[in-house]
Amino acid sequence: MRWWRPGIRWASGGRRVPGSATGCTVPGPGYWAGLRSRRRAGTRRRVTCNHRFLLVPRVHGLASAVLRLAREQVVADWREQYAMAPVLAYTYLEKDRRGAGYAAAGWECCRGLSRGLPDRHAAPVEPKSVWMQPLSEGWREVLHARGDPVIPPPRPVFLPHGDAHWADREYAHCRHPDGRVRSRIVAMGRAWTNRPGASLPMLFPHPAERRAACRLLSNGQVDMAHVLEPHQASTVERCASEPLVLAIQDTTSLDCHGLKQTEGLVGIGGRGRGAQGIMAHFGLAVGETGRPLGVYAMDAGFRRTDRSVQEGDPDFGKESRRWIDGLDRARDVSQACPHTRVVTVCDREGDRWPLIRRARASGAGLLVRSNRSRRRRARRVRLALWACPVLLKAPKDEPDQTPTPMLAVSADEVDADPKHGEQPLHWLLLTTEGEAGPEQALRVVRWYEACWNIETWFSVLRNGSRIATRQFDHASDLRKCLAFDAVTACHVHDLNVMARNSPQVPARDVPGDDPVDCLNEYRTYRKIHRSPEPPDPDPDIRAFVIALAGIAGFVPGRKQPLPGTRKPWQAYDMFVPVPACHRGRNAREPPR
């Protein structure tokens, strides 16, 4: 006869225990504690799960007494085993269970929360109620404290020399535990780069590849962070070689009015009304010369359909939280690049007291415009600059009324013509960097001028993204597609910026050898290049971008010598840059 000793079994909230019925995801506790999904991964080691509880004798008060004793013992055992103490315990109960023993032991049933399978396409199961018990005072502050950085320092990844595709370098740092998922993300990133802006049937013409791509996009265990984090690691590599990096933040909206059957879309017409789509907050890393280095932050889930605010957490549910999260991601980049100064640049919408206080308290660089904006066209102006240190008073409802020192820089246009309806330009900039002086004032204004880079990048993203035509069941699938589009848009935008700012740079130093060779072969095979001389084997980046856009019908002129943002997308969709080891030996064979 086999006997099973009754008792209590505990499991870590961040790892799977053999025989566990709950798995490794913690949807209930993180949501109840007011944690965002990106921060829950770093706090699971502080959360413990009571996933098995059995007492054979039926004695009044025995269950609550055992739970209280186990609560005290698990804290000591956890500290001895893992060198840290848990701060929150949770468990799941079937709906038909009253949980009298847990209630008598001081556990709290979280109304409105339930546990189901993480994959929405799996078979439906009966939801369970979530019960919580704090294990220490101040547990909420511990869970909200920043743990390991979301953007860690990049790790070396082996890439074969002859098959080093640009997408392989951008998607080779994924930390998903499943190797098949990592390989699929790299393959999908390569297809997205070769055919930017194409539909899924064109990206994956083979039925097996198309089904595999749809499975990954619909996988509940894969989110847009898994797609973006390898690109973030490559962005850190590029930022490490720059003395100064401008981390520009801004928000854009993507209209999905044609997707009537897609669930999870939010209102983009203002405060949840109007058109339906996706609101996305991006952070774009830009060098001091204006060259884009990559997307270091992306938040496409800050606007919720229920717009609920969790009890005890005043910041949860507020859309302004995205600006603070973007500042934290910029701090992660700064920690991964100790020799690079990272300055976060925000427009008028980012002028918020919590953001300024967070930057001052953490020592992060911040530049924000504090005056109201007006729609302007691009033009050359003469500016008069003033700079002086100021003390910002805290709002009346803030508990800490300590003033915050900042540097104020005012830029006023001096040659505006009111007769032609031109209103003078005026910027009032607040920054944590430097001291008052003419050189620093000019430097701050030039930093703020870099904000236009993210607007141009938004234009590239909207022109190349097919987010409004990708028909999926849920908005989370569209967000993963948006992550692929964002990485590809950085690649295309880099070509446009380098062609304008550094036209003499060799093209082989920007997109690489394979795109240059494939473009020359494509133009020769399609008889686009009709000169008796062969194409220049080593063109500069300006000539490469003009030749690339010429495939899509761009003709350079005196008023528009360089293409805009749409033609490079269309040109990349017409030919595929194939690595040299995969090209045919016949020189007249097309590189498709």
N, C-alpha and C positions, 0 to 999 in steps of 0.2 A: 504494500500500500504506500502511495506517495503522498506526502504531506507538503502543503504549501503554507509557509509561515505568513500569517496576515500581518499587515503593517502599512507603512507609507513609503512610497518611492518618489524621489525628487529627480528632476532633470534640468539641465541648463537650458535657458531660453535661447541660446545661440548655437546649440549642437543637437544632433539627433541621437537619441539613446536607443540601442537595439531593443525591439519589442515595444517601443513607445507608440502610443495611439494618437499622439497629438502632432508629431513632426517638429520641424525646426522653425516654422514661421510663427510670429507672435503678433497677429493682427489686432487682437483685442486690447492687450495691455498698452501697446504703443499708442493706439488711438485714444484710449481712456486717459493716458498721461499727457496727451496733447503734443506728441512727438510727430514730426514730419517723417515721411518714409525714408529719406536719405539719412536721417539721424538715428533711426531705430537700429540699424545694423551695428553701430558702435556702442549701443547700450544693452544689448541682449545678454552680455556676460553679467550684468547686474540684476537680471530678472530670472527667477527660478519658477519651474512649473511643477505643481503637485499633480502628476498625471496618473497615479494609481493609489487608491485608498480603500482598504478593506479591513473591517473588524467583524469577526465572527460572533462573539458574544454580544447580546443585546442588553446593555447596562445603561441606565439613564445617566447622562452626562459624561459617558466614557469618550465619545467621539470628540467633543469639544475639548476635553482635557488632553487627549492625545495630540490633537492639532496644536494646542498651545505649547506642549512640551516639544513637539517636533519643530515648531517655529523657532524656539530658542536654540535647539540643537543644530538645525541646518545652517544657521548663521555662523556658528563656531566651526562646523565642519567645512563650510564653504571657504572660510578665511584660511583654514589650514591647508586645504587642497589646492585652491586657486589663487591664494595671496590677495584676495579681495572679498568683500562682504556683499551679499545681495541686499537690495533695498526694496524689492517688490516681489511678491509671490502671486501666482494666478493659477487657476484651474478651470476646466470646462465641465459642465454638467448637462445631462439631457434635460429637455424642457419639462418632462414629467416628474423630475426630481425636485423636491422642495429645498434641499440643501440646508436642513435644520441644523446639522452638526456644524457646518461652516458658519452659518449665521450666529450660532451660539458662541463660536470661537472668535467672533469679531470680524469675519470676512464680509465683504460688501458685494452684492450682486449689481453689476453694471447694467442698468436697464438700457435697452436699445442697442446693445452689442451682442453679437452672436458669432460663432465660429462655423465656417463652412470650408469646402475644399478651395485651395488657392487658384485652381484652374477653373475658369467659368465654363469651359467646354466639357468638363468631366461630368460624370453622372451625379445628379443631385442627391444630397444627403440631408438628413434631418439636422437643422441648426441647433447649436448648443448655447446655453447661457454662460457668461463669463463672470467668474468670481475673483475678487482681488483682495489682497491684504498687504498694506505697507509693512516693511520689516524694520524701518528706521525713520526717525524724524528727518525732515528735509529730503525725502526720497525724490520729490519732484525736481528739486534743484540739481541733484546728482544726475538724474536722467537727462536733464536739459543741458548739463555742462558738456562742452565740446570734448570729445575723446580723440581717437585717432583721426588724422586728417582724411577727408574724402579723396583728395588728390595726393597720393603718396609719391615719393620720388620714383622716377621710372626705373625699371629693372631691365637688364640686358636681354634681348631676344635675338636668337640666331636666325638669320635670314640667308638663304643661298644667294651667292653673288649674282648669278646669272638670271635669277627669277625674283629680284627684289622690286616688286611693284609698289607704287606709292601707297595703295590701299593696304598692302601688307604691313607697311611701317605704321600706318595710322590705326590699324585695328588689331595689332599683334600683342597688345598689353592687357587684354581683357582678363579679369580675375574671376569669371564665372567658374564654379567648380566642375561643370560638365565640359569635357574636352570637345564633345561633338558640337555643343553650342558655340564654343570659341571658334572652331573651324568654320562653322556656318556663318558667323558674323564676319569673318575675314572674307569668305567667298561672296557674301552679299555686299560688303563694302567695295570689293573689286568690281562687281557688276554695276553698282551705283556710280562708281567713278568713271567706268568706261562708257556708260550711257546715262549721263546725268539728265534728269528730267523726264526719263522715259517711263512708260507704264510698266506694271509688273509683268504682263505677258511679253513685253519687249525686253525687259531686263533678264527674264528667265524663260527663254523660248522652249526649253526642254520641260516636259510635264513633270518629271521627277524633281527637277530643281525648283520649279514653281510651287509644287506642293510642299517641299522642304522649307522654302522661304515663307510661305503662308503659315506653316506650323510654328516657325520661330516667332513670327509677328503676333500670333495668337496665343503664344505660350505665357501662362500666368506667372511662371517662375523667371521670366526674362522681362526686364523693363528698359526704358530708354537710357537709364544710367549705365547698364551693361554695354550698350552700344556706344555711348559717349566716353566712358572712362578710358579706353585705349587711346582715343584722340586726345584726351586731356593729358595723358602721360607723354605723348609726342609733343603737345603744346609746351609742357614743362621743359622738355629737352631744348626746344627753340628759345624759350624764355631765359634759360640758363646762360645763353651766350650774349644776352643783351644787358647793358648796364641799367637801363630803365625800361619798364614795361607799363603801359597804360591799360588798366583793366576797365573797359568801358561797359556800362550796364544800360540796358534799355528794354522796353516791352513792345511787342508787336502782336497783331491779331491776324489770324488766318480764317477767312470766311469759308465755311463749309455748308452753304445754304442748299446745295443740291443733294446732300447726304441726309435724306429724311429718315432712313432706317438705322442710322448709327446712334448708339447710345453713348452717354457720357459727354456730349458736347455742351458747352456753356454759352451763355449770352455774351456777345462781344459788342453789343450796342450801348453798353454803359449800365453798370450795376445790375447785370443779369437780364436786361431787356433788349429786344431788338433781334438782330441776326444771330444765328448759332454758328459756333466755330470753336477754335482753340486759341486761348490766350497764352502766349509764351514769353518768358522773361529770359534774356540771353546775356551772357557776359563774354565779350570779345577781347582777347589780348592783342594789343597793337604795340609795335615797336616805336621808338621815338621818331623814326623816319616815316612812319605811317604804314609800314608793311604789316598786314594781319598775320598773327602767329597762331591763332586757333581759338576755339570756343572753350573757355574754362568753366563755364556754368550754364546750365539750362534748367529752367523750371517751367514746365507746361501744365502743372496741376495746382497752382496757387489759388485759382478761382474755383470754388466748389458750387455745386448745384444747390445744396441745402443751406450753404452759408451759415453753418452752425458754429457756435463758439463754445468751447469746452469750459466747464466750470472750474474755476481756480486758475485758469491760464488766460490772461487778458490778451496776449499776443496771438494765440491760436485762432485761426479763422480770418485774420486781418490780411488783406492783400499786400499791405505795405511791408509785410514780413519778408517779401522776396528781396528787397533791397539789402536787408541785413544779411540774409543768406548769401547773396552775391558778394558782399564784403568778406564774409567768412571764407568763401571759396577763393577769393583773391589772397587772403592770408595763407591758405593752403599752398598756393603757388609760390608765395614769398618764402614759406618755410622750406619748400622743396628746392628753391633757388636762393641759397643764402647770400650770394654775391650780386643779386639783382634787386633793385628797389622797385616795388610794385605800388602804383598809385591808382586807386579806384576813381573813375571819372563818371559822374552822374549828371543828368539834366535836371530841369526844374522839379520834376516829379520825385526825385530822390532827396530833395531838401527836407529832411525829417530829423527831428531831435534825437530819436533813438539811434539812428544811423550815425549821427555826428558823435554822440556820446560813446557808442561802441568803437568808433575809429580812434577817439582820443584815449579810451581806456586800454585798448589793445596795442596802440602804437602803429596802427595801419595807416597808410597814406590815403588821403581822401581829397577830392576836388569836386565841388558841387556848385551849380548856379542857383542863386537864391531869388532872383527876380523873375517876373512872369515873362513868358516867351511870346514872340509874334512870328507869323509866317514870313520868311524872308527868302529872297532869291540870292543865288551866289553872285557876289560882286567884290571888287577890291575897294577897300575903304581905308581911310586914315583914322587912327585911334589915338586918343589921349588916355594915358594910363595913370592910375593912382593906386597906391598900396599902403596899407597901415594895419597894425595889429588891433584886434577887437576882442571884446569879451561878450560872448553870447549868453543872455539870460535864459534860464530854464523856463519852460511853460509853467503856468500856475498849478496845474494838476500833477506835476512831477513831485515825487517825495524828496528827491535830492535837488536842492536849489542852488548848487554850486555852479558858478559861471564857467563856461568852457572857452579857453583862448583859441582863436583862429586868426588866420591871415586873410584880410579882405582885399580884393583886387577889383577895381572898377575900370571898365573899358568903355569909352564914349566916342562916338563918331563925330568928327569935327567938320567934315565937308559935305554933309547931307544937304540936298536941295529940296526945301519944302514946297517949292513951286511945282515940282514934278510928282508930288505925292509921296516922296520918300521920307519916312520917319527915321530919325537918327537911331543908329544901333547903340544899345546899352546893355552891357553885361555886368552883373555884380557876382563875383566869384568868391567862394569861401574855400579855403584849403588848410590843411594841417602841415604843409610842406614849406620850409624856408622862412626867411625873415623879410621884412619890408625893404624893398630896393628896386631900382629900375630893371636890373637883369632878371630878378626873380619874378617881377610882374610880367615881363615879356614872356618868360618861360611858362608861367601859369596860363597865359592867354593861348599860347601855342598848344599846350596840353589840352585845353578845352576845345580848340579847333579840331582836334582828333576825334571828337564826338561824331563828326560827319561820316567817319569811316563805318560806324555801325549802321547808319542810315543807308549808305551805299550797299553794305552787305545785306541789309534787309531787302533791298531792291533785287539783288542777285538771288536771294532765297525765294522771294515771291515769284520771280520770273521762271526759276527753274523747278520749283517745287510743284508737284501735282497732288498736293494734299487735299484739294477740293474735289478730285475725281477718283481718289482711291476708296473703293467701296469696301469697308470693313464693318463688322458688327459693333465694335466698341471704339471709343476715342483713344484708349490706351494703345491700340494697334497703330493708329495714326501718329501717335507721339513717337513711336519707334521709327516709323518712316521719316518723321520730321528730324529725328536725330541723324539718320543717314543723310538726309538732304542738307542739314546744317554743316556736316563735315565736308561734303562735296562742294557746298557753296564757298567754303573757305579756300578750297583749291582753285576754283574759278576766279574768285575775287582777288586772290593773290596775283594771278596773271594780269588782271586789269590794273591793279595798283602799281606793280613793278613796271608795266609798260608806260605808265604816266610819270612816275616819280624817279625811276632809274632805268631809262630806256637803253642805256649802253651795256647793261649787265648781260652776259651770255645766257642765251635761253637754256642751255644745258645745265646751268646752275639753279634754275627755278623749277621747271617741270621735270627735268631729267633728260637722259639720252634717248630713251625709247619714244616718248612723244615727238621729239624733234625728228628722229629718223623716220618714224611712221608717217608723220605729216608730209615730209618730202616724198616718200614713196607713194603716198596717196595722191598727192597733187600730180606726180608724174604719170601714174597709172590712169587717173581720170582725165588727163590732158588739161588740167587746170593751169599748169605751168607750161606756157607755150614758147618760152625763150629757148634759143638753141643751146644756151649754157645751162648746165644742171643747177638745181636749187642750191643755195648757199648751205653747205653742210654745218656751219657754225654760225647761225644767225643770232642777233641780239634779241632780247625779249620783246622789244617793240615790233620788229619785223615778224617774229613768230606769232604774236597775237593778231597782227593784221592778216597774215597768211591763214591763220586758223579761222578767223571770222570770215575770210573770203570764201571759204567752203560753203558757208550759209548765205552767201550773197552780199556781204558787206563790201562796199566800194569806198575807199578813203577819199575824202575831199578836203578842201581848204577849211570849211567850217567844222567838219567833223573828221579829223585825221585818225582818230582811234574809235573802235566800236564801243557800244554801250555794254549793258549787262546781259542782254538776251542773246546776241549772236554767238558768243563763245559757248553758251549752253547748247544752242542748236548745232554748232559745228562738232562739238564732242559727241553729240548724238548720232552724227553721220559717219564717223569713223572711230575705230577702237584702237588705242595705242597698245600694241602687242609687244611683250618683251622679245629681245633679239633671239633668245634660245627657242622661242616658239614660232618664229617666222619661217616661211618657206624659203628654199634656196633660190627659187626663181625670182629675179629682181622685178619682173613685171607682174608678179602675183599680188593681188590687192591685200592689204594688211588687215582685212576683216576676218 
